[in-house]
């Protein structure tokens, strides 16, 4: 919830749904303080590294969410060329830990998995505008990590009947 996407989504949910409780996972070393914004007092922030399976499992066991918006990713194409293993490990492992935690805890919230147009890579002129039937041709480590997240979501939807929206 420390990123701009998480902040705006949490704010939107709180402004449009009076009877919900919003919980957000924050990584302590992200460099962004969620306390600096206007919704801090209205959300439940849990410090957790999503690459630490047992920590994430404990958070989900406690919260038992009805809905998850998975926006946690290193989302920087340029940085993915400089530190590809960091981006791949973070984005893929955090997603697999999240999905596997849900499976093991036998909880099945609505799960929205955020992707990016980067998964389509270098799009040909005749493919514009891009739609979801375009071929996936990732052209950066970041894009590869997002394709992998998407495929993990599909696999857990098909194999374990999790309520995943890709």
Backbone as a printed PyTorch tensor [residue, N CA C, xyz], in Angstrom:
tensor([[[  0.8220,  -1.2040,   0.0000],
         [  0.0000,   0.0000,   0.0000],
         [  0.8610,   1.2610,   0.0000]],

        [[  2.1890,   1.1220,   0.0460],
         [  3.0210,   2.3340,   0.0890],
         [  3.1980,   3.0040,  -1.2580]],

        [[  2.8770,   2.3700,  -2.3480],
         [  3.0590,   2.9970,  -3.6490],
         [  1.9100,   3.9230,  -4.0070]],

        [[  2.0930,   4.6860,  -5.0600],
         [  1.0350,   5.6310,  -5.4490],
         [ -0.2350,   4.8990,  -5.8640]],

        [[ -0.0990,   3.7790,  -6.5620],
         [ -1.2810,   3.0050,  -6.9510],
         [ -2.0610,   2.5260,  -5.7440]],

        [[ -1.3600,   2.0150,  -4.7400],
         [ -2.0160,   1.5460,  -3.5180],
         [ -2.7140,   2.6620,  -2.7660]],

        [[ -2.0490,   3.8060,  -2.7030],
         [ -2.6370,   4.9620,  -2.0250],
         [ -3.9400,   5.3920,  -2.7090]],

        [[ -3.8960,   5.5900,  -4.0200],
         [ -5.0920,   6.0620,  -4.7290],
         [ -6.2120,   5.0280,  -4.6990]],

        [[ -5.8700,   3.7600,  -4.7830],
         [ -6.8950,   2.7230,  -4.6970],
         [ -7.5270,   2.7080,  -3.3090]],

        [[ -6.7050,   2.7470,  -2.2580],
         [ -7.2380,   2.7520,  -0.8870],
         [ -8.1180,   3.9680,  -0.6550]],

        [[ -7.6940,   5.1100,  -1.1260],
         [ -8.4790,   6.3360,  -0.9690],
         [ -9.8260,   6.2010,  -1.6850]],

        [[ -9.8100,   5.6750,  -2.9020],
         [-11.0430,   5.4740,  -3.6650],
         [-11.9910,   4.5150,  -2.9340]],

        [[-11.4530,   3.4270,  -2.4420],
         [-12.2880,   2.4490,  -1.7340],
         [-12.9160,   3.0880,  -0.5050]],

        [[-12.1190,   3.8060,   0.2770],
         [-12.6350,   4.4270,   1.4930],
         [-13.6810,   5.5000,   1.1990]],

        [[-13.5020,   6.2420,   0.1310],
         [-14.4520,   7.3010,  -0.2170],
         [-15.7640,   6.7570,  -0.7800]],

        [[-15.7420,   5.5490,  -1.3350],
         [-16.9180,   5.0130,  -2.0150],
         [-17.5520,   3.8090,  -1.3330]],

        [[-16.9820,   3.3600,  -0.2360],
         [-17.5080,   2.1970,   0.4810],
         [-17.3900,   2.4620,   1.9750]],

        [[-18.4870,   2.8130,   2.5980],
         [-18.4520,   3.2440,   4.0040],
         [-18.2310,   2.0980,   4.9820]],

        [[-18.6340,   0.8940,   4.6350],
         [-18.5810,  -0.2070,   5.5920],
         [-17.5010,  -1.2290,   5.2640]],

        [[-16.3220,  -0.7370,   4.9090],
         [-15.2140,  -1.6550,   4.6430],
         [-14.0430,  -1.3140,   5.5420]],

        [[-13.2410,  -2.3110,   5.7510],
         [-11.9920,  -2.1390,   6.4800],
         [-10.8650,  -2.3700,   5.4800]],

        [[ -9.9850,  -1.4050,   5.3320],
         [ -8.8890,  -1.5080,   4.3680],
         [ -7.6050,  -1.8420,   5.1080]],

        [[ -6.9820,  -2.9220,   4.6680],
         [ -5.6910,  -3.3410,   5.2080],
         [ -4.6810,  -3.2210,   4.0820]],

        [[ -3.4870,  -2.8440,   4.4210],
         [ -2.4570,  -2.7250,   3.3990],
         [ -1.1300,  -3.2190,   3.9020]],

        [[ -0.4340,  -3.9370,   3.0550],
         [  0.9140,  -4.3960,   3.3790],
         [  1.8940,  -3.3190,   2.9490]],

        [[  2.8040,  -3.0000,   3.8440],
         [  3.8380,  -2.0080,   3.5580],
         [  5.1980,  -2.6260,   3.8370]],

        [[  6.1070,  -2.3500,   2.9520],
         [  7.4810,  -2.8190,   3.1300],
         [  8.2470,  -1.6920,   3.8220]],

        [[  8.8480,  -1.9850,   4.9520],
         [  9.4530,  -0.9450,   5.7780],
         [ 10.5850,  -0.2120,   5.0740]],

        [[ 11.3060,  -0.8640,   4.2230],
         [ 12.4620,  -0.2210,   3.5980],
         [ 12.1510,   0.3590,   2.2170]],

        [[ 10.8850,   0.6780,   1.9830],
         [ 10.5000,   1.1730,   0.6620],
         [ 10.9160,   2.6190,   0.4220]],

        [[ 11.2130,   3.3630,   1.4740],
         [ 11.5910,   4.7550,   1.3030],
         [ 10.4140,   5.7050,   1.2580]],

        [[  9.2050,   5.2050,   1.3940],
         [  7.9990,   6.0290,   1.3600],
         [  7.2810,   5.8430,   2.6770]],

        [[  6.8820,   6.9130,   3.3010],
         [  6.1590,   6.8300,   4.5620],
         [  4.6750,   7.0470,   4.3170]],

        [[  3.9130,   6.0190,   4.5560],
         [  2.4680,   6.1290,   4.3630],
         [  1.8530,   7.0690,   5.3950]],

        [[  2.5340,   7.3330,   6.4830],
         [  2.0200,   8.2340,   7.5090],
         [  1.8990,   9.6660,   7.0010]],

        [[  2.5260,   9.9740,   5.9020],
         [  2.5240,  11.3290,   5.3740],
         [  1.2590,  11.6610,   4.5890]],

        [[  0.3190,  10.7610,   4.4560],
         [ -0.8470,  11.0680,   3.6220],
         [ -2.1350,  11.1700,   4.4360]],

        [[ -3.2070,  11.5280,   3.7570],
         [ -4.4780,  11.8540,   4.3890],
         [ -5.3480,  10.6550,   4.7550]],

        [[ -4.9710,   9.4370,   4.3980],
         [ -5.8080,   8.2720,   4.7330],
         [ -5.1640,   7.3750,   5.7810]],

        [[ -4.0060,   7.7680,   6.2690],
         [ -3.2420,   6.9330,   7.1980],
         [ -4.0840,   6.4560,   8.3870]],

        [[ -4.8740,   7.3370,   8.9550],
         [ -5.6600,   6.9940,  10.1470],
         [ -6.8130,   6.0420,   9.8390]],

        [[ -7.1510,   5.8680,   8.5650],
         [ -8.3240,   5.0760,   8.1910],
         [ -7.9760,   3.6970,   7.6310]],

        [[ -6.6970,   3.3570,   7.5890],
         [ -6.2990,   2.0480,   7.0650],
         [ -5.4770,   1.2920,   8.0960]],

        [[ -5.5160,  -0.0080,   7.9820],
         [ -4.7420,  -0.8800,   8.8540],
         [ -3.4870,  -1.2910,   8.0950]],

        [[ -2.3450,  -0.7810,   8.5230],
         [ -1.0960,  -1.0570,   7.8320],
         [ -0.3570,  -2.1710,   8.5600]],

        [[  0.0610,  -3.1630,   7.7770],
         [  0.8240,  -4.2830,   8.3070],
         [  2.1790,  -4.2720,   7.6120]],

        [[  3.2300,  -4.2620,   8.3890],
         [  4.5650,  -4.3200,   7.8080],
         [  4.8830,  -5.7770,   7.4830]],

        [[  5.2550,  -6.0160,   6.2290],
         [  5.4970,  -7.3870,   5.7880],
         [  6.3180,  -7.3650,   4.5120]],

        [[  7.2780,  -8.2450,   4.4340],
         [  8.0120,  -8.4610,   3.1960],
         [  7.3320,  -9.6330,   2.4990]],

        [[  6.7240,  -9.3760,   1.3600],
         [  5.9760, -10.4230,   0.6760],
         [  6.8580, -11.5340,   0.1230]],

        [[  8.1640, -11.3300,   0.1470],
         [  9.0800, -12.4000,  -0.2450],
         [  9.3790, -13.3510,   0.9130]],

        [[  8.8970, -13.0240,   2.0940],
         [  9.0280, -13.8700,   3.2770],
         [  7.7090, -14.6280,   3.4440]],

        [[  7.7000, -15.8730,   3.0090],
         [  6.4690, -16.6580,   2.9660],
         [  5.7720, -16.7330,   4.3250]],

        [[  6.5070, -17.0390,   5.3950],
         [  5.8630, -17.2130,   6.6990],
         [  5.2630, -15.9010,   7.2000]],

        [[  5.9130, -14.7940,   6.9410],
         [  5.3850, -13.4910,   7.3390],
         [  4.0810, -13.1970,   6.6060]],

        [[  4.0690, -13.4370,   5.3100],
         [  2.8650, -13.1990,   4.5050],
         [  1.7370, -14.1440,   4.9150]],

        [[  2.0700, -15.3880,   5.1550],
         [  1.0790, -16.3760,   5.5960],
         [  0.4200, -15.9100,   6.8930]],

        [[  1.2080, -15.4150,   7.8390],
         [  0.6710, -14.9510,   9.1160],
         [ -0.2370, -13.7380,   8.9450]],

        [[  0.1150, -12.8260,   8.0620],
         [ -0.7270, -11.6560,   7.8030],
         [ -2.0760, -12.0920,   7.2450]],

        [[ -2.0530, -12.9660,   6.2510],
         [ -3.3080, -13.4000,   5.6270],
         [ -4.1550, -14.2330,   6.5830]],

        [[ -3.5210, -15.0050,   7.4230],
         [ -4.2440, -15.8010,   8.4130],
         [ -4.9870, -14.8800,   9.3840]],

        [[ -4.3610, -13.7740,   9.7440],
         [ -4.9570, -12.8250,  10.6800],
         [ -6.0530, -11.9830,  10.0230]],

        [[ -5.7960, -11.4560,   8.8300],
         [ -6.7210, -10.5300,   8.1790],
         [ -7.8930, -11.2540,   7.5280]],

        [[ -7.6530, -12.3970,   6.9140],
         [ -8.6780, -13.1450,   6.1690],
         [ -9.4410, -12.2160,   5.2200]],

        [[ -8.7560, -11.6910,   4.2090],
         [ -9.3800, -10.6830,   3.3430],
         [-10.5070, -11.2440,   2.4770]],

        [[-11.4700, -10.3740,   2.1850],
         [-12.5520, -10.6990,   1.2530],
         [-12.1450, -10.3580,  -0.1780]],

        [[-11.1830,  -9.4370,  -0.2970],
         [-10.7490,  -8.9680,  -1.5990],
         [ -9.2800,  -8.5480,  -1.4950]],

        [[ -8.5120,  -8.8690,  -2.5190],
         [ -7.0970,  -8.4740,  -2.5710],
         [ -6.8450,  -7.7900,  -3.9050]],

        [[ -6.2080,  -6.6280,  -3.8480],
         [ -5.6980,  -5.9590,  -5.0370],
         [ -4.1860,  -6.0830,  -4.9660]],

        [[ -3.6300,  -6.8870,  -5.8360],
         [ -2.1800,  -7.1380,  -5.8090],
         [ -1.4800,  -6.1330,  -6.7240]],

        [[ -0.9590,  -5.0780,  -6.0930],
         [ -0.2510,  -4.0350,  -6.8230],
         [  1.2340,  -4.0340,  -6.4880]],

        [[  1.6690,  -4.9730,  -5.6790],
         [  3.0550,  -4.9780,  -5.1970],
         [  3.9960,  -5.5180,  -6.2700]],

        [[  4.8460,  -4.6480,  -6.7740],
         [  5.8510,  -5.0550,  -7.7550],
         [  6.8790,  -3.9490,  -7.8860]],

        [[  8.0880,  -4.3370,  -8.2160],
         [  9.0470,  -3.3490,  -8.6860],
         [  8.6130,  -3.0420, -10.1130]],

        [[  8.2060,  -1.8110, -10.3530],
         [  7.6070,  -1.4580, -11.6370],
         [  8.4500,  -0.4270, -12.3770]],

        [[  9.6800,  -0.7970, -12.6530],
         [ 10.5780,   0.1320, -13.3250],
         [ 11.3240,  -0.6290, -14.4140]],

        [[ 10.9770,  -0.3430, -15.6590],
         [ 11.5700,  -1.0730, -16.7880],
         [ 13.0730,  -0.8640, -16.8260]],

        [[ 13.5220,   0.3790, -16.7200],
         [ 14.9550,   0.6700, -16.7760],
         [ 15.7150,  -0.0560, -15.6680]],

        [[ 15.1920,  -0.0030, -14.4550],
         [ 15.8440,  -0.6840, -13.3330],
         [ 15.8940,  -2.1910, -13.5540]],

        [[ 14.9310,  -2.7370, -14.2930],
         [ 14.9280,  -4.1850, -14.5200],
         [ 16.0800,  -4.6270, -15.4090]],

        [[ 16.6160,  -3.7150, -16.2130],
         [ 17.8100,  -4.0400, -17.0030],
         [ 19.0720,  -3.8980, -16.1700]],

        [[ 19.0490,  -3.0230, -15.1860],
         [ 20.2120,  -2.8020, -14.3220],
         [ 20.3030,  -3.8890, -13.2620]],

        [[ 19.1640,  -4.2460, -12.6630],
         [ 19.0920,  -5.2670, -11.6090],
         [ 18.0200,  -6.2980, -11.9420]],

        [[ 18.2050,  -7.0590, -13.0000],
         [ 17.1280,  -7.9660, -13.4230],
         [ 16.7650,  -9.0170, -12.3830]],

        [[ 17.7350,  -9.5720, -11.6980],
         [ 17.4150, -10.6290, -10.7330],
         [ 16.5940, -10.1040,  -9.5680]],

        [[ 16.8630,  -8.8820,  -9.1400],
         [ 16.0890,  -8.2770,  -8.0540],
         [ 14.6320,  -8.1200,  -8.4640]],

        [[ 14.4080,  -7.6000,  -9.6530],
         [ 13.0390,  -7.3850, -10.1290],
         [ 12.3280,  -8.7210, -10.3400]],

        [[ 12.9890,  -9.6630, -10.9930],
         [ 12.3710, -10.9690, -11.2340],
         [ 12.0490, -11.6730,  -9.9220]],

        [[ 13.0200, -11.7000,  -9.0150],
         [ 12.8050, -12.3920,  -7.7460],
         [ 11.6700, -11.7520,  -6.9610]],

        [[ 11.6830, -10.4290,  -6.8350],
         [ 10.6440,  -9.7600,  -6.0560],
         [  9.2610,  -9.9890,  -6.6640]],

        [[  9.1050,  -9.7170,  -7.9300],
         [  7.7750,  -9.7510,  -8.5350],
         [  7.2060, -11.1610,  -8.6270]],

        [[  8.0430, -12.1050,  -8.9620],
         [  7.5620, -13.4880,  -9.1100],
         [  7.3730, -14.1490,  -7.7460]],

        [[  8.3550, -14.0090,  -6.8590],
         [  8.2660, -14.6670,  -5.5560],
         [  7.1350, -14.0880,  -4.7070]],

        [[  6.9710, -12.7730,  -4.7240],
         [  5.8900, -12.1840,  -3.9200],
         [  4.5290, -12.6940,  -4.3860]],

        [[  4.3510, -12.8160,  -5.6750],
         [  3.0740, -13.3100,  -6.2090],
         [  2.8670, -14.7800,  -5.8850]],

        [[  3.8880, -15.5900,  -6.0690],
         [  3.7320, -17.0200,  -5.7610],
         [  3.5070, -17.2300,  -4.2620]],

        [[  4.1730, -16.4500,  -3.4200],
         [  3.9400, -16.5490,  -1.9740],
         [  2.4990, -16.1710,  -1.6220]],

        [[  1.9980, -15.1400,  -2.2450],
         [  0.6330, -14.6970,  -1.9840],
         [ -0.3810, -15.7570,  -2.4090]],

        [[ -0.2330, -16.2720,  -3.6050],
         [ -1.1650, -17.2910,  -4.0950],
         [ -1.0800, -18.5820,  -3.2900]],

        [[  0.1200, -18.9910,  -2.9780],
         [  0.2900, -20.2330,  -2.2140],
         [ -0.2390, -20.0810,  -0.7910]],

        [[ -0.0980, -18.8990,  -0.2050],
         [ -0.6490, -18.6520,   1.1330],
         [ -2.1690, -18.7960,   1.1180]],

        [[ -2.8040, -18.2280,   0.1060],
         [ -4.2580, -18.3440,   0.0020],
         [ -4.6740, -19.7970,  -0.1290]],

        [[ -3.9500, -20.5390,  -0.9500],
         [ -4.2790, -21.9560,  -1.1550],
         [ -4.1370, -22.7380,   0.1450]],

        [[ -3.0290, -22.5500,   0.8370],
         [ -2.7780, -23.3120,   2.0660],
         [ -3.7360, -22.9330,   3.1890]],

        [[ -4.1170, -21.6620,   3.2410],
         [ -5.0550, -21.2190,   4.2760],
         [ -6.5000, -21.5260,   3.9150]],

        [[ -6.7150, -21.9720,   2.6810],
         [ -8.0500, -22.2930,   2.1920],
         [ -8.9900, -21.0830,   2.3090]],

        [[ -8.4600, -19.9100,   1.9380],
         [ -9.2940, -18.7210,   1.8390],
         [ -9.3120, -18.3080,   0.3720]],

        [[-10.4340, -17.7940,  -0.0700],
         [-10.6020, -17.5410,  -1.4960],
         [-11.2260, -16.1620,  -1.7470]],

        [[-10.4690, -15.1040,  -1.4380],
         [-11.0070, -13.7680,  -1.7030],
         [-11.0320, -13.4800,  -3.2000]],

        [[-11.7720, -12.4670,  -3.5870],
         [-11.6570, -11.9580,  -4.9440],
         [-10.2540, -11.3730,  -5.0410]],

        [[ -9.5250, -11.7780,  -6.0380],
         [ -8.1080, -11.4260,  -6.1470],
         [ -7.8710, -10.7550,  -7.4890]],

        [[ -7.5620,  -9.4700,  -7.4700],
         [ -7.2950,  -8.7290,  -8.6990],
         [ -5.7900,  -8.6310,  -8.8750]],

        [[ -5.3110,  -9.1840,  -9.9640],
         [ -3.8880,  -9.2190, -10.2730],
         [ -3.5870,  -8.1590, -11.3270]],

        [[ -2.8140,  -7.1650, -10.9340],
         [ -2.5200,  -6.0270, -11.8090],
         [ -1.4120,  -6.3850, -12.8000]],

        [[ -1.6100,  -6.0580, -14.0440],
         [ -0.5960,  -6.2980, -15.0700],
         [ -0.1500,  -4.9700, -15.6680]],

        [[  0.4060,  -5.0190, -16.8580],
         [  0.9410,  -3.8380, -17.5200],
         [  0.9560,  -4.0640, -19.0210]],

        [[  0.8890,  -2.9920, -19.7680],
         [  0.9940,  -3.1130, -21.2240],
         [  2.3890,  -3.5820, -21.6440]],

        [[  3.3550,  -3.5030, -20.7390],
         [  4.7170,  -3.9600, -21.0370],
         [  4.7690,  -5.4330, -21.4290]],

        [[  3.7750,  -6.2260, -21.0240],
         [  3.7810,  -7.6530, -21.3680],
         [  3.6870,  -7.8670, -22.8750]],

        [[  3.1550,  -6.8630, -23.6050],
         [  3.0050,  -6.9870, -25.0550],
         [  4.2750,  -6.6000, -25.7980]],

        [[  5.2520,  -6.0190, -25.1000],
         [  6.5380,  -5.7060, -25.7110],
         [  6.4330,  -4.7240, -26.8560]],

        [[  7.2150,  -4.9980, -27.8910],
         [  7.2360,  -4.1310, -29.0760],
         [  6.0280,  -4.4500, -29.9510]],

        [[  5.0210,  -3.6290, -29.8430],
         [  3.7610,  -3.8450, -30.5540],
         [  3.8880,  -3.3400, -31.9900]],

        [[  3.3870,  -4.1250, -32.9210],
         [  3.4090,  -3.7400, -34.3350],
         [  2.3100,  -2.7090, -34.6080]],

        [[  2.5300,  -1.8650, -35.6220],
         [  1.5590,  -0.8090, -35.9390],
         [  0.1610,  -1.3650, -36.1890]],

        [[  0.0750,  -2.5020, -36.8550],
         [ -1.2420,  -3.0630, -37.1640],
         [ -1.9160,  -3.6850, -35.9350]],

        [[ -1.2280,  -3.7170, -34.8010],
         [ -1.8000,  -4.2550, -33.5610],
         [ -2.3070,  -3.1500, -32.6280]],

        [[ -2.2470,  -1.9190, -33.0950],
         [ -2.6990,  -0.7940, -32.2850],
         [ -4.1390,  -0.4800, -32.6690]],

        [[ -5.0490,  -0.3070, -31.7450],
         [ -4.8140,  -0.3260, -30.3000],
         [ -4.6210,  -1.7500, -29.7860]],

        [[ -3.8430,  -1.8560, -28.7400],
         [ -3.5720,  -3.1560, -28.1180],
         [ -4.8590,  -3.6590, -27.4600]],

        [[ -5.1000,  -4.9480, -27.6080],
         [ -6.1840,  -5.5550, -26.8420],
         [ -5.6560,  -6.8390, -26.2130]],

        [[ -6.4690,  -7.4720, -25.4170],
         [ -6.0130,  -8.6350, -24.6480],
         [ -5.7480,  -9.8710, -25.4910]],

        [[ -6.0760,  -9.8270, -26.7770],
         [ -5.7600, -10.9650, -27.6400],
         [ -4.4120, -10.7960, -28.3310]],

        [[ -3.7680,  -9.6490, -28.1460],
         [ -2.4360,  -9.4490, -28.7250],
         [ -1.4640, -10.4950, -28.1900]],

        [[ -0.4960, -10.8930, -28.9970],
         [  0.5120, -11.8360, -28.4960],
         [  1.3550, -11.1950, -27.3950]],

        [[  1.7150, -11.9950, -26.4390],
         [  2.5890, -11.5380, -25.3500],
         [  4.0250, -11.7110, -25.8180]],

        [[  4.7660, -10.5960, -25.8580],
         [  6.1740, -10.5900, -26.2880],
         [  6.9830,  -9.6990, -25.3510]],

        [[  7.1950, -10.1090, -24.1080],
         [  7.9080,  -9.2430, -23.1690],
         [  9.3040,  -8.8970, -23.6810]],

        [[  9.6950,  -7.6370, -23.4960],
         [ 11.0120,  -7.2230, -23.9890],
         [ 11.8650,  -6.5790, -22.9040]],

        [[ 11.5700,  -6.8860, -21.6510],
         [ 12.3910,  -6.4360, -20.5210],
         [ 12.2270,  -7.4480, -19.3930]],

        [[ 13.1900,  -7.4980, -18.4840],
         [ 13.0110,  -8.3760, -17.3260],
         [ 11.7380,  -8.0370, -16.5360]],

        [[ 11.4160,  -6.7580, -16.4280],
         [ 10.1780,  -6.3620, -15.7460],
         [  8.9690,  -6.9970, -16.4380]],

        [[  8.9060,  -6.8940, -17.7520],
         [  7.7840,  -7.4570, -18.4950],
         [  7.7040,  -8.9720, -18.3160]],

        [[  8.8460,  -9.6400, -18.2980],
         [  8.8720, -11.0870, -18.0560],
         [  8.2820, -11.3990, -16.6800]],

        [[  8.6280, -10.5840, -15.6830],
         [  8.0960, -10.8180, -14.3380],
         [  6.5850, -10.6400, -14.2980]],

        [[  6.0700,  -9.6790, -15.0640],
         [  4.6300,  -9.4450, -15.0850],
         [  3.8940, -10.5460, -15.8510]],

        [[  4.4930, -11.0600, -16.9280],
         [  3.9070, -12.2100, -17.6310],
         [  3.8520, -13.4040, -16.6870]],

        [[  4.9160, -13.6080, -15.9330],
         [  4.9580, -14.7280, -14.9960],
         [  3.8850, -14.5740, -13.9180]],

        [[  3.7140, -13.3630, -13.3900],
         [  2.6460, -13.1340, -12.4180],
         [  1.2910, -13.5070, -13.0290]],

        [[  1.0600, -13.0730, -14.2430],
         [ -0.1970, -13.3460, -14.9190],
         [ -0.4150, -14.8570, -15.0850]],

        [[  0.6210, -15.5560, -15.5030],
         [  0.5040, -17.0070, -15.6980],
         [  0.3270, -17.7400, -14.3730]],

        [[  0.9670, -17.2620, -13.3270],
         [  0.7350, -17.8510, -12.0010],
         [ -0.7230, -17.6660, -11.5910]],

        [[ -1.2540, -16.4680, -11.8280],
         [ -2.6610, -16.2250, -11.5110],
         [ -3.5820, -17.1650, -12.2680]],

        [[ -3.3060, -17.3390, -13.5570],
         [ -4.1150, -18.2540, -14.3670],
         [ -4.0220, -19.6910, -13.8430]],

        [[ -2.8190, -20.1080, -13.5010],
         [ -2.6090, -21.4700, -13.0040],
         [ -3.3660, -21.7140, -11.7000]],

        [[ -3.3290, -20.7560, -10.7790],
         [ -4.0330, -20.9310,  -9.5050],
         [ -5.5470, -20.8360,  -9.6910]],

        [[ -5.9910, -20.0730, -10.6480],
         [ -7.4140, -20.0240, -10.9770],
         [ -7.8640, -21.3860, -11.5150]],

        [[ -7.1450, -21.9210, -12.4870],
         [ -7.5360, -23.1950, -13.1090],
         [ -7.3050, -24.3940, -12.1840]],

        [[ -6.1820, -24.4020, -11.4750],
         [ -5.8200, -25.5800, -10.6820],
         [ -6.4890, -25.6180,  -9.3180]],

        [[ -6.6990, -24.4610,  -8.6990],
         [ -7.1870, -24.4100,  -7.3200],
         [ -8.4820, -23.6200,  -7.1720]],

        [[ -9.0750, -23.2000,  -8.2900],
         [-10.3470, -22.4730,  -8.2910],
         [-10.3200, -21.1890,  -7.4690]],

        [[ -9.1710, -20.5390,  -7.4200],
         [ -9.1120, -19.2500,  -6.7430],
         [ -9.8110, -18.1960,  -7.6000]],

        [[-10.4410, -17.2330,  -6.9490],
         [-11.2000, -16.1730,  -7.6210],
         [-10.2610, -15.0870,  -8.1270]],

        [[ -9.5470, -15.3580,  -9.1850],
         [ -8.5170, -14.4440,  -9.6700],
         [ -9.0040, -13.7160, -10.9170]],

        [[ -8.8650, -12.4000, -10.8770],
         [ -9.1590, -11.5500, -12.0290],
         [ -7.8130, -11.0740, -12.5540]],

        [[ -7.5340, -11.3890, -13.8170],
         [ -6.2590, -11.0180, -14.4290],
         [ -6.4740,  -9.8770, -15.3850]]])
